Structures are given as C-alpha cells and as structure tokens.
Amino acid sequence: VAFVFWRGPAQAGLAVWALLITTAAVMGPEIGQWVMPQGGYVGTVLSIQAETDDSVVLRMRLSRCMNVVAGHSVSLLVPNFAGHVEGHWNGAEDAEVGLPRVARPYSPLGTGWSEEISLLVRCFLPAIAGIRKYPDGGKASRYIRSLAVGDLVDLTEPSGHFCYSPGVVRYRQKVRAVRSLGLISGGVRIASAVQVVRAVLDNPSDDTTVHLLVTAERADDIPLKGALDALSLQHSDRFHVAYTVSQVQLSDNWTGFVGLVNAAMLIQSMPTPGAETAVLLTGPSDSLRDACVPYLLEIGFTRPQLLEI
C-alpha cells in the first residue's frame, strides 16, 4: 500500500481541507468568530524538544483521553498569519486569507488511549525558510515556535481514511491482509510510519514483520533515528530499518545507503513480495512516489499491493 501526500507551493491541498474544517469561523455568533469543531481537544504543552535543525517533538497533556488508531491524524488549529506580500503566502496566492485560524494535520507518534500526545512537527521559520524558497515559513511553524510550557493548543478529533489493525490494512473500502509490511518515508512524514511501527511492536500478539526505509538529505536530518534504532535492536526479529541520504560528510561515519531510492536498495530493505505483503509510502512528496513505485513493480510487487493516496 503506498501513501502519497500531495503538497503544493502554498499547501493549497491542505488549504482546501482547512476551508472545509474552518467553515465554522464565519458561521459563529459573530462574523469571523472561531467555533471549536465538535469533539475537539485542548492540549497543555508539556515540552518542545528539538529533533533536527528544523523539526521538534511537541508533547501535550490533553483535556480528556484520546484514542488514536494507527493511520489516523489530528489537526492543530493555529492562527492564520499573513504573508509578507498581502494576499500571498510563500509566493503563491493564499487560499486561507480571511480565516481566523487554519488547520494543519499531524500523525501522533503513539496509538491507543492516552491523556498525552506527541507530534513531530517540521518548523519553517522565515529566516530558515528563505534558503528553502519559503520566504514566509510555515503558519504552524510560527505558532509552534512561539509556544512555551503551559500554553494551550486546540486540536481536532483523530481521523483518517487509512488504518492498521493486527495483520490488516484498510483504506476506504479496501481491506488487505498482511504478514509483512514495508514502509518508505522521509522528513516529518516519518511520524506516520512510526505510528504503524509502534502499533505492531507494542502488540505482542501481532506477528507482522515491518521493514522501514527512511530517506533524508543528510544523516543529521533524520528525525527520531535514535528511537528507531533502539526499536530495531529490541525487536530485531520483527522490525528492520534502513536509511538512505543524499549527502554524506566524512565525519558522519555513515554506514547506510547513499543516493536516490533504486531497485537494488528496495530489494535489500523491503520485504519479499508475496500474497500477504504491502508497502506504505508515507511521503514526503510526489517525487518519492514517482521514484519508488516503478522500482517496486520491477522487483515483483503488484499494483493492488501499492495503494497510492
């Protein structure tokens, strides 16, 4: 099963969804007043821990217990900042102009019932984003960088079209039994993969084996690498993780793959194709899908095993 998350220059895909979820902003008692979607949560910030140069783990205590299904995400409701060019955000027309707040979805790093939640968030501030051709940064980035311990954050109910349960993956009306699961991920979208990995490994009755390939620009640009390596050592019979980076420094002492994903890399890092095997592609962009899907087909996977979203 392949997951692909489309992302435009100004996150236009997310903006359309945000317009739907924030309709209440103009339907409240007063024009422009925000009305919390039914079933929302309030999170109290417990810690904000840096993972890489541009990503953090935001940990919060929730106003009530939340049940997160593997594959589901929550949305943070953040202030709708204005771009440095009126009506535009990062060089493109801002479809969210006029909304008091906007929604940004993130995959919790854990599953099941809990009164706490941890989110891996990539934070693009304008000073950093200018290098990456995002002069305004990210709206959620600005908000999260401004938070302090004890601050309150609004979240939506968990939701999603994909879910994993022991030995079964479901997407919309499609259901597939799995004994071996491959995951290919990059950037903060690795949170979606970690969520599934934890759901498998935290359940002793789930005998599914998981193979994860993580892509990154540099060795120090891999979020949660320490946690993934620890899980691989602890569950060496059920979980296997590999990494590939675009750039390597002599000081990195790098022992993983180098370069773009290719057929040989997938043969070594993914499960052997079979009737009860699936591969999840969890981002970060169409380029990863375009690079991986042809090679996955080449090494023996079939289209039904590669569900693109």
N, C-alpha and C positions, 0 to 999 in steps of 0.2 A: 504494500500500500504506500503510495507516495503522497506526501503532503507538500504543497507548494503554496506559499503565501505571496500574493502579488502586492507590490508596493510601488506607487508612483512617486514622482519627484516631491510632491507635497502631500504624500499619503492620501491621495484622492480616494483610493478604495476604502480606506478606513473612514474617510470623511463622510462618504455616503451612508455608511452604517451609523456613524456618530449622529448624522442628521436625524436618522430614524429614532435612535435611543434618546435624543435630546429634544424631541418634539414637545415634551412637557415644559420646556423652557419658555415657550411662548403661549402655553395653554394654562399657565397658573393664574392665580387671582389677579396678578398684575403683569402687564407685558414685560417679558424679559426675566421674570422671576423663575428661579430653578425649582422644580418639584422632584424630589428624590423618587426614582422608579420604585415601584412596589417591591418589597423583598430585599432592599438594599442593606448594606452593612456600613458601619463606621469602624475604621481601624485606628488604633492608637500606636504611633510609631515607637517601636522598642529599640531599633538600631538601624543604622545605614552603613553597611560595610562595603568598602571598595573591593571589587573582584579583578578588574583590569583598569587600564587608564581611562576608559570611557564606559564602564559598567559597574553597577552596585547591586547588592542584595538588600532589598527593603523588607524588614521584618516588622510585623504589626500584630497587636492583640486585637481581636475582633469583638464587636459589641454582642455577638452571640455566636454559637457554634455553627461552623460551615462544613458542608460535605462536598468535597471536591472529587469528582470522577476523573480517572486518568483520561486525558484528552480534552478536558474542559478548561476554559479560561475565565478570568474575571476581568472587569474593566475598572480602571481608576478614572474618577471623574475629576478633571483638572481645569483650572482657569483657562479661558481662551485668550491667550496672549495675541497681541497684534504684531505683525511683521514690521521690519524697518521701512518697507515700502507699503504704503496704505493699500489694503485690499489684497495683498500678496503675502505668501509665506514661502521662503526658500526659493524665490524666483518664479513661482507659479501662482496663478490665481487661487486665493484661499476660499475654498468652498464652505468654510465654517464661520465666515465673517458674520457677526451679529449674534452668535450663540454665546450665552454667558459662560458655559462650561462645555467641555468636549470629553469624549470617552476614548480611552486607549486600552486595548486588551493585552493581558499578560497571563502566562501559564504559571500557576503556583508550583513551587518546587516539590510539594508533597501532595498526597492524596488522602482520602478518607475524612473522618470527622475530626475537627480540631478547632480550638479557640484562638489559634495563631495562624498566620500565613506569611510566607516568604516569597518575594517576587524578584526575579532577576531583570533588571532594567538597564537598558543602554541609555546613557545620558550624553546627548549632544548639546553642549553649550555653544553660543555663538563664536566665542574665541577659538574653540577647538573645531567647530563645525565649518568655519571658513576654509580650513585646509581641505575639508572633505566636500566642499562645494555646497554646504548647507549654511548660508550666512545667518539665518535666524535660529539655527539649532533646532531643538525639539520642544514642543509645548509641554509635554510631560517631563522632559529633561529639566526645563527651567523650574518647574514646580517641585520636582523631587529634590533637586539640588538646594532648594530653599527650605526644605523640611528640617526639623530638629526633633530630638527625642521628646515625646509627649504631645506632638502635634496630631491633629485628627485628619483622617483621609476618608473620603466616601468611595465605596466600592459597590459594584453590582453583584447580583447572584451569579454563581458559576453557570456557564452554558457552553454549548458546542455541538457540532454535528458528528464529531468523532468520539468514540470512547473505547477503552480497552478494559476487558474483564478477563479473568484467568483463561487463557487458551483461545480467546475470541477477540477479533477486532470488528468494530461496527462503524460504518459511515452511512448516514441517512438510512436507506432501506437495505443496504448491502451488509451482509454478515459473512465473515470468513474465519474458519478455524485455523489456528496456528500452533505449531510446536516450536518453530524457530522464527525469530523476529529480527529483521535488520533495520537499523536506524542510520540515516545520514543527515548531519546537521551542521550548522555554522552560526557564529555570532550568538546573540542572546536568544535566538530561536532554539538553542540547545536546551532551554528550560522545558520545552515540550517533550524533548527526548528524555531528559532526566526524570520528568514526571512519570513516563511509562516505565523506565528502568526501575524506579523506586517501587512502583506498583507491583512489578513482577517479583523483585527481590525481597520485598517486605512480606510477601505471602509465601510461607514455607510449603504450602500445598500446590503452588503454581510451578510446574516443572518446565515452563517455557525457557528456552535459551535466547539470550539477547546479544546481538553484535552491533556495536556503535562505531561509526566513523565520523570524526569531528574535523571540519575544515576551518582554517584560520589563516590570516595573513602572516602572523608571527607566533612564535612559541609563547610569548608573554601576552598574547591577545586571546587566549583560550579561557573563557570563564569556567569556573567550577572544576578545573582539571584535577586539583588535589583530591576533591571529593570523588570524582570518577575513578581515579587511580586506586583510591582506597577501596571502593566498591569492587573493582576488578580483582584486587588481591583477596578480599574477603569472600567473594563468590566466584572464584576462578573457574568453577565447573559450569556456571550459568551465565556469566557476563564477561564479554570480551570487548575491549575498547582500543581503537587505533586513532592516530591523528595524522593529518597532513597540513603542511604550512607552505605558503608561497615564498617566504623569505627566511633564510637561516643565517645567523651570525655564528662565527667561530666559537664565541663564548657560550652559546646555547647548549653545547653538548647534546645536540639533538639526535635522537635515535628513531624517530618516526619517519613517515613518508614526507617527501618534498615534491611540490608541484600540484597541478590540477588533477582532479579525480580521473582515473582511467580504468580500463578493463582489468589490468593486472592488479591494481590496487583493490578493486572491488572483489576479485577472486580471493584475495588474502584476508579481507576484512569483513566480508558479508557471509551469511550462512549459505550453505549449498542449496541451490534451487530445488524445490520439492513441492509436493501437493499441499503441504501444510506449512508453507513458508510465505512470509510477506515482508516488504520493505517499506518503511516510513521515511519520507523525505520531509524534514521539518524546517526547511529554509536554508539560507535566508532570502533567496530570490529566484526568479525565473532562470537565471544563469546556472544555478546549481541543478535545477531540474533538467535544463537542456543539456548539461554536461553529463548527468548521471543516467538518465533514462535510456538513451541509446546503448550505453555500455551494459546496463542491467539486462536489457533484452539480448544483447550479444552473448552474455555469459550464461543465458539459459532461463532467465525469468520470463514470465508471460505478462501480457497486459493486465489481465484480471488481478495479478499479484501486485501491480503498481497502480494504486488508486491516486490520481493526481487531484489535488484540491486547489 
